[in-house]
């Protein structure tokens, strides 16, 4: 979102570089099935053909997906849409055309919101996501006022700067003892299957089959002892500090507090293949600890959250790498 000229700009669509990386990865995976085309096994040939067709469709979908830009001014909305190697298509929606506004959330990301305008013709236009997720209510109220849309319901946004507490992630609950036992038994069973299969066939178990048995026992012990460590963290960002809630392996809660004077660096990192979905805020303290937030969303969304954390904690400018 850009307020430099009192306009609100919303963008959606990956850059050419991101498209090339994702397309290259999909093409490499699809090409791994190429040797199956040169075999005499009908099933392998079918699998290879299907994999190549799916890979080609995935690459085509990535490369042909349009980039969309909305520029919301006080009197109209300018919509631009362009596909790679295609012409720019524009559309103007005037203030008088708009009769309703809703702010639906995203099914994939809890704190991602779109503007859904209802036009006088009955058409419904959905915008790209609001990038500044910390000022969604303010943005929606401003747009509703300038277009004269009444009764717009304020979205429930756990990351909004108007909240006394910003919540990143979900409150943690330990896994039940029953679930842990089931996973531990599965780990033992998977490692014991090769050994049992050899005995069932009347064959002598090999060194690998025998070695898998203690590995299964170790895996079961690790699941029983440390399963709750994978539940992640729950951040509560308040004025002056961050409460970080985690679980020990046995399910007992563990709480840390981060204050502005403790922060050595704060930055945004990507945890996954895509910058549109898997960016987080990372805080490193002077004591050497590193705290990674729950997944936030795109880089723009994570930067907005990071900027609000910097403001609430009063982090020094030299430590801010957002």
Buried (B, 14 or more C-beta within 10 A) or exposed (E): BEEEEEBBBBBBBBEEEBBEBBBEBBBEEBEEBEEBEEEEEEEBBEBBEEBBEBBEEBBEEBBEBEBBBBBBBEEBBBBBBBBEEEEEEEEEBEBEBBBBBBBEBEEEBBBBBBBBBBBEEEEEBEBBBBBBBBBBBBBBEBBBEBBEBEEBEBBBBBBBBEBEEBBBBEEBEBBEEEEBBEBBEBBBEEBBEBBEEBEEEEEEBEEEBEEBBEBBBEBBEBBBBEBBBEBBBBBBBBEEBBBBBBBEBEBEEEEBEBEBEBBBBBBBEBEEEBBBBBBBBBBBBEEEEEBBBBBBBBBBBBBBBBBBBBEBBEBEEEBBEB
